[in-house]
Amino acid sequence: MTLYEELVARGLIAQVTDEEEIKNMINQGKATFYIGFDPTADSLHVGHFMALTLMKRLQMAGNKPIALIGGGTAMIGDPSGRTDMRSMMTRETIEYNCACFKKQMERFIEFGEGKAQMVNNADWLLELNYVDFIRDIGSCFSVNNMLRAECFKQRMEKGLSFLEFNYMPMQSYDFYHLFQHYGCNMQFGGNDQWSNMLGGTELIRRKLGKDAHAMTIALLTDSQGNKMGKTAGNAVWLDANKTSPYDFYQYWRNVEDADVMKCVRMLTFLPLEQIDEMDQWQGARLNQAKEILAYELTKLVHGQEEADKAQSAARALFAGGGDKSNMPTTQLCQDDFADGQIGVLALLVRCGLAASNGEARRLIQQGGVSINDQKVTDPNARLCCADCGGEGVIIKKGKKVFHCARMRE
């Protein structure tokens, strides 16, 4: 099976511009391709997983990745799939976020001479002369065609600013610049970005001729990929300081039954033959598939040792064996207790299981909190220091979130 055939078999490809040429370039390791990342936080999250694993697959086959950080486009906002305009960031914040991204990407792809590159479109977009840009690039875009693009349609009802309207030409210019200066001949992105990406391919051909070898591939990320970005209203980060390896493992361990094999196929590096066999699993065996998914992805992001710890902690809770010491834990101190006691609402907030006392109260009223297997029914309940001594108390939020709270030794 060729690499392109594998990408199709894994369900990664939504649509392409020049399939035969793309097949040949990817399979022969001759593609220099880019994928864009918006530096809107100081960590990547699970919604970026599909792009990261794709870059790794392609690099393993000899192709050259370019990780494009949208430091320039981040300053105006991207309307695709959004209902409001992105908040502005300073250049210092963007540069810091870029550095964090690269450190995390190094777990997936290898940077260096003749290998992967990271570039920031602020390096060329911020130097553009506006009049020159609209004369040279703006003239290549039809406003009528732009307004037919789905990314703009979604914003028209609530208002589309001229600032955001510039995004498509600017993103297209990225591909044009990378094509000319970095030998980049291919771009990948989510299927919801198709109109923006296609603009780049058409710009290159219009400026440099129809024979310019510039190709576009859309990935199936607009549904599953965006869905993976958040859970329970909170982003699941690749940074262990934001999302612990255990919580990261638990996120994948708790994916819906209907999604588990799709995630295994798209995101892991397990052989397709093994995945095809797992596709036949039903009932309780789906939990085994979820364990495999969680372990493989935690190992990819945090390393085998952390994956082993997370799996052991999860089994301790769900299967009655393993090491509970690896459970996410909050160390309490005397300052957390008033007169030797701490209210259960304050405890939930202190452990990061609720954002406020009000949210904690609602969780309890809805029957969603247990401590040491005893359901908490009184929002005014209190625990004393002795309760949290030794191995501490185990707090269960909902059906799947476990957390230990104990006194610092």
N, C-alpha and C positions, 0 to 999 in steps of 0.2 A: 504494500500500500504506500502510495506517495504521500508526502507531507500534506499537500493540498487535499487529497482524498481523506486524509485523517481529520483535517479541520472540518470538512463537510460532515464526516461520520460522527464527529463530536458535537455537531449541531451549532457550530460557531458562526457560520457564514449566512448572512441574510441576503445580500445582493452585492454584485460587483460590476465594474464597468467593462473590463476586457478579460474575460475569463481565461481564454487559452493562453494569452500572454502572461497573465498573473500566475497560472499554473506552472508554466515553464520557469519563470523567474524564481518563484518560491522553491520549487522542487530542486532547482540547480544551485540554490543558495546565492542568487544574484540580486536579491531585493535589498535595497536600502530603504527602510520604511520608517515612518514616524507615527507616533500616537501622542495625542495631546493630554496634558494633565493641568487642571486649574488649581493654582496654589491658594485655595481659599481656607486652608487649615494647615496646622503644622504636622499633620499625619495623613497618610493615605488611609482609606477605609475599605471594607470588603466589597463595596461597589466598584473598586478599581481592580478587583481580582482577575476578572476575565482578561483585561488588557495586559496585566503583568504576566500571567501565565502564557498568554499568546506570545508576548515578546520573548519569553524564555524558550518556547517551542521553536520559534523561528530562528533565534540565535543558535540554538543547538544544531540546526540544519545548515548553518553557515551564513545566514542572512544577517544584516547589520541593523540593529534598532537605533532609532533616535527618540529619546524621551524629550518631548517638547513641553516645557513649562510655560504656561500662558501668563507670564508676568505682565505683558503688555495688554492683552485682551482682558485680563482680570480687572483692569482699571476702568473698563466700561460696562462689563456684564454681558452674559450670554442669555438671550431670551429662550433658548431651546428648552422646552418642557417646563418652563418656569411661569409663575403667575405674578411675580413681582421682580423688581430690579435688584440686582446684587448690590450689597453695600460696598463702598469703596475701601481700599486698603492702601497703606503707605508702601513705598518702595522697600523700606527696611523690613516690614513684615513679610512682604512677598519674597525677598531674598532669604530670609530666615526659613520660611516654609519650603523654599526650593532646596535648601541644604538638608532639611529633614527628609524630604522626598528621596533625594539621591541615596541617603544612607539606607533607607528602607528598600529601595529598588535594587540595591546591591545584593540582596538576598535572592533576587530572581535573575538578574542579568549581569554580565561582566562588562565593566567599563574599562576603557583604555585605548591605546593606539591600535587602530584597525578593528576595534570592537564596538561596543555601544557608546553612544555619546549622549550627553544631556545639554540641551540648549534652551535659552530663554528668549521668547519672542520680543521681550522688552528691548533686547539689544538692537533690533532693527526697527520695530514699530515706533519706539519713542524718538527715533532720529528722523522719522519721515517729515517732509514738508507737506503740509495739508493740501495746498493748492496743487503741487506736483502730483500728489497721490490721487486726488479726485480727477485730474486731467488724464493721468496715465492708467489708473486702475478703475476708478469709478465709471469711466466711459464704457467699460466692458460688461457692466451689469444692467439688466433690465429691471426697473422697479416693478413692472407688472409681474414678471416671473418671480421676483423675490416675495411679493405679497401672496403668491400662490403657495409658497413653502409652508409646510405645517408648523414649523417653529415660529413663524410670524403670525399665523392664523390664531394660534392659542393666545397671543398677547393683544390682538387687535381690539377685542371687546372691552378690555380694561384699560387700554391705552398703551401704545408702543412709542417710546421716546426716540428722537432722532439719534440719541447716543447709542441705544441698543441696535438701531437700524444699521449702524456701521459695522456690526459684528461680522456679518457674512463676508463683506469685502476684505476685512482684516484677517479673518481666518483663512480665506482663500489666498491672500497674499503670503501667509505663512508657507503654504505648500509651494507657491511660486518661488519664494526666497530659498527655501530648502532645496528645491529642485536645481536652482542655479548655483548655489554656493556649497551645497553638501552632497550633491549627487543623489538626492532623495527621489526615488522614482515611484513610491507607493505610500499611500496613507490608509490607516485603519481608524475606525471610530464606531460609536454606537449607531444603530440603525436610525435612531431619532435625530442624528446629526447628518443624515444623508444629503439634505439640500445644501448645507454649509460645505460639506466635503466635496460634493460634486462641483460646487462653484470654483474650488481650487483647481480641479482637473480641467475644467473648461477654460479657466483663466490662462493656464499654462499653454493649452493648445491654441488659444486665440492669440496669445502674445508671441509664442515661439513656433507655431505651426502645428497642423493636425497630426504630423508624424511624431511629435514629442511623446516619448514613452512615459506618461504619467497616469497612474492607475489608482483606483479607489475601491476599497473593500469595506462594506458595512457589516458590523458584528451584531449578533442578536443580544444586545445589551439594554435596549429600551424597555423591555419588560422584566426579564429575570435579573439583569444587571442592576437596574435602578431599584428593584425590589430588595436586592441584597444589601443596598447601602445603609438601610436603617432597620432597627427592630425596636418595638415598644417606644418609639419616639426618640431613641438615642442611637447615635452612630456607633458602629462597631469598628474600632480603629485597629490598625496594624501595629501601632505603638503600644508596647506592653504597659507603659505608664498610664495609658488612657483606657485600654481594655486589657485586662489581665489574660495571660495564656489560658487560664481555666475558663473565664467568661467567653473568650474567643472560641475555645473548644465547644463549650455549651451552646453557643449560637448555632454552630453547624450541627451539633448533635440533636438539636431541636427543630431542624427544618421540617417543613410539612412533608407528609408522605408523598404527595404528588410531585414534589420538587427534588427529592433526594437523588434520584438517579440522573436527573438532568444536571444537577450540580456535580455529581461524580464524573459524568461524561465530559462536561465542559471544563472543569477546573483542576481535576487531579491528573497525575501522570501515570496512572495505572494503565496497563495494556488494554486495548479495546476488547480483546478476547475475554479477559476477566470481567470487564464491565458488561459485555453482552450476556455473560452467564448470570451476573448479579441482576440484570434486568428481569430475570424470571422470578426473582424472590418476591414473596408475598407475606402478608401478615407480620408475624413477629420477626421474620428475617429482615424486614425493612429497618428494624432497629439496629441490626448488625451492619447494614449498609450505612446508616447514619454514623455509627461509631467509626467505620472505616473512613468516611468522608471527613469527619471531625479530626481524626488522628492525622490523616495525610495533609490536610491544610494547616493544622497547627504546627506540624513538623516543618512544613515549607516556610512558614513565617517566623516561628520562634525556636526551631531546632528540635531534634529528637528528644533531648532530655526534658524540655518543657512539655512536649507532647505526651511523653510517658507519665509525667507528674499529673497533667490534666486528666488523662484517661484514668489513672489510678484514683484520683479524687472523685471523678464522676461515677466510677463503678462502686466506690465506697457508699455513695448515696443511693444509687439506683439498683445495684445488684447485691448489696450487702457485703462487699469485700473491698479491699484496697486501703489506701492511706488517706485518712481525712485531714492530715496535716497540710495537704496541698490545696485545700479549699481556700477560696478568697477569704482573707481574714482582716478584720479591723482591730488594731491594738488599742485598748482603752486605757486611760490613765485616771488618776484621782480627780483631776480637774473636770472630767466628764460627769462626775457624780456630785449632786448637791445633797448634803446631809447623808452621804453614803448611798444615795439612790439615783437612778436614771429612769426617766419616763420612757415608755416604749416608743412614743412618737419621736422623741429626741434620739433614741437609739437607731431607729430606722434612717433618720436623716444623717446621723453620724456615720453610719455604714454605707451611705450612698445608695440606699434602697428606695429612698423617696427624696424628692427635691425640697420638700417643705413639710411642716407639721400638718398642714391642711391635706396634702397628698397622702401622707402617712395615715391620717385619720380616715380618709376615704378607703384606703386599702383595707384597713381593719374592719370598717363597717361593711365592706363588701365580702368579708370572709377570706381575704387573700393573704393573711399573715399567720404563721405558726412559729412558736419558739419551743425547741426541743420536742417537736411532734405534738405540741398542744396548741390548738387554735386560740389565737388572741381575739377576745370579743369585747374587751373593755379598753377604749383608747386612753384611759387614764391609768392603766396598769403601770407598775413600776418594778424595776429589778434592783437588787442591791449588789454591792461589790462582790460579795461571796458567790452570788449566782454566776458571775462572769469570771470567776477564778478558775484555776486549773486549765482544763481543755476548753472552757468557755461555754457559750450557748450557740446552738445552731438555729439560725433564722431562715425560715422558708417563705419566700415571696411568690405567690401564685403556685403553679405546679412544678416549675422548672428552675427557679433561681434559689440557690442556697448560699448562705454566708455565715461565717463564724465571727463572733465577737467575744474577745477575752481580754482580761487584764494584762497589761504589759508586765513582763517578768522583771 
